[in-house]
Amino acid sequence: MRLDLQVAELNADSAFFAWASEDEKKLILSCRKFRVVMTYALDSRKLSEKDLIHQLDKQGQHQVVVARLIANIRLHPDFDRLGLDRHHVYGLCQKGPDLPLTLDFPAFAPVHIQ
């Protein structure tokens, strides 16, 4: 595994929405689509999270600060049980058209995320 990527959409109907602060809830609701992303790069010299964020940003997925939500996600008992303690967790806000995401790294087949 070179890069582990987990993506989950979060909206007001999700139980996890309650874990966000009031300001974060307003931010989340202002997005056409809001995603929580967890990433881990085995060797950032080969595949880096910076490259991933750059690709996502070019596709209208903007990284946003949701510190309370992330802190609460990290407190979930499954976070440690699943070995996610080395993962970076952040929010992505999409305001533009609802298009699938495409991740394309050299030597790997492109990945499409709905």
TASULQUI-V386221 format. One record per residue. N is the residue number from 1. RES is the residue in one small letter. PSI is psi in degrees with one decimal (NA if undefined). D_LAST is the distance of its C-alpha to the last C-alpha in Angstrom with 2 decimals. Layout:
n=N res=RES psi=PSI d_last=D_LAST
n=N res=RES psi=PSI d_last=D_LAST
This chain:
n=1 res=m psi=123.7 d_last=21.82
n=2 res=r psi=-40.5 d_last=21.65
n=3 res=l psi=123.2 d_last=18.69
n=4 res=d psi=128.1 d_last=17.12
n=5 res=l psi=125.5 d_last=13.80
n=6 res=q psi=131.7 d_last=12.52
n=7 res=v psi=132.9 d_last=9.87
n=8 res=a psi=132.6 d_last=10.22
n=9 res=e psi=142.0 d_last=9.78
n=10 res=l psi=128.7 d_last=13.39
n=11 res=n psi=-179.6 d_last=15.14
n=12 res=a psi=-20.6 d_last=18.78
n=13 res=d psi=-12.2 d_last=18.57
n=14 res=s psi=140.9 d_last=17.80
n=15 res=a psi=-28.4 d_last=21.02
n=16 res=f psi=-19.0 d_last=20.01
n=17 res=f psi=-35.2 d_last=20.22
n=18 res=a psi=-17.9 d_last=23.98
n=19 res=w psi=-10.2 d_last=24.04
n=20 res=a psi=152.3 d_last=23.49
n=21 res=s psi=169.2 d_last=26.58
n=22 res=e psi=-41.8 d_last=27.35
n=23 res=d psi=-39.0 d_last=26.58
n=24 res=e psi=-37.3 d_last=23.22
n=25 res=k psi=-42.0 d_last=22.42
n=26 res=k psi=-42.6 d_last=23.36
n=27 res=l psi=-46.6 d_last=21.16
n=28 res=i psi=-44.3 d_last=18.09
n=29 res=l psi=-20.5 d_last=18.94
n=30 res=s psi=-11.1 d_last=19.44
n=31 res=c psi=143.3 d_last=15.78
n=32 res=r psi=-42.0 d_last=13.51
n=33 res=k psi=132.6 d_last=10.85
n=34 res=f psi=131.9 d_last=12.28
n=35 res=r psi=143.3 d_last=11.03
n=36 res=v psi=130.3 d_last=13.59
n=37 res=v psi=135.7 d_last=13.50
n=38 res=m psi=127.7 d_last=16.12
n=39 res=t psi=150.1 d_last=17.27
n=40 res=y psi=125.2 d_last=20.37
n=41 res=a psi=123.2 d_last=21.82
n=42 res=l psi=-45.2 d_last=24.66
n=43 res=d psi=101.7 d_last=26.37
n=44 res=s psi=-8.1 d_last=25.25
n=45 res=r psi=-20.6 d_last=27.57
n=46 res=k psi=-53.8 d_last=25.37
n=47 res=l psi=119.3 d_last=21.77
n=48 res=s psi=153.9 d_last=21.68
n=49 res=e psi=-30.4 d_last=19.56
n=50 res=k psi=-42.9 d_last=21.09
n=51 res=d psi=-40.2 d_last=19.57
n=52 res=l psi=-49.3 d_last=16.09
n=53 res=i psi=-39.3 d_last=16.68
n=54 res=h psi=-44.9 d_last=18.13
n=55 res=q psi=-43.0 d_last=15.16
n=56 res=l psi=-41.5 d_last=12.84
n=57 res=d psi=-40.3 d_last=15.72
n=58 res=k psi=-20.0 d_last=16.10
n=59 res=q psi=15.7 d_last=12.63
n=60 res=g psi=14.6 d_last=13.72
n=61 res=q psi=104.1 d_last=12.61
n=62 res=h psi=129.1 d_last=16.09
n=63 res=q psi=132.8 d_last=17.46
n=64 res=v psi=154.6 d_last=19.54
n=65 res=v psi=120.1 d_last=22.35
n=66 res=v psi=66.3 d_last=22.06
n=67 res=a psi=-42.8 d_last=24.95
n=68 res=r psi=-46.5 d_last=25.90
n=69 res=l psi=-45.9 d_last=22.47
n=70 res=i psi=-42.5 d_last=22.19
n=71 res=a psi=-41.5 d_last=25.81
n=72 res=n psi=-35.7 d_last=25.27
n=73 res=i psi=-42.3 d_last=22.26
n=74 res=r psi=-23.2 d_last=24.59
n=75 res=l psi=-13.2 d_last=27.26
n=76 res=h psi=134.1 d_last=25.35
n=77 res=p psi=-31.3 d_last=27.39
n=78 res=d psi=-20.2 d_last=24.50
n=79 res=f psi=-49.4 d_last=23.71
n=80 res=d psi=-39.9 d_last=26.95
n=81 res=r psi=-34.4 d_last=27.04
n=82 res=l psi=3.9 d_last=23.83
n=83 res=g psi=37.1 d_last=25.25
n=84 res=l psi=6.4 d_last=22.83
n=85 res=d psi=-21.8 d_last=25.79
n=86 res=r psi=-1.4 d_last=25.30
n=87 res=h psi=147.7 d_last=21.65
n=88 res=h psi=137.9 d_last=21.00
n=89 res=v psi=133.1 d_last=19.13
n=90 res=y psi=169.8 d_last=18.00
n=91 res=g psi=148.2 d_last=16.07
n=92 res=l psi=130.4 d_last=13.73
n=93 res=c psi=124.0 d_last=14.25
n=94 res=q psi=121.0 d_last=12.44
n=95 res=k psi=-22.8 d_last=15.10
n=96 res=g psi=-161.7 d_last=14.34
n=97 res=p psi=150.7 d_last=12.37
n=98 res=d psi=94.0 d_last=8.86
n=99 res=l psi=150.8 d_last=7.34
n=100 res=p psi=149.9 d_last=4.52
n=101 res=l psi=143.4 d_last=6.35
n=102 res=t psi=124.0 d_last=8.98
n=103 res=l psi=128.7 d_last=11.53
n=104 res=d psi=107.3 d_last=14.80
n=105 res=f psi=143.5 d_last=17.90
n=106 res=p psi=140.4 d_last=21.24
n=107 res=a psi=5.9 d_last=22.21
n=108 res=f psi=149.2 d_last=18.74
n=109 res=a psi=143.2 d_last=16.36
n=110 res=p psi=147.9 d_last=13.29
n=111 res=v psi=133.7 d_last=10.10
n=112 res=h psi=130.4 d_last=6.66
n=113 res=i psi=126.5 d_last=3.80
n=114 res=q psi=NA d_last=0.00
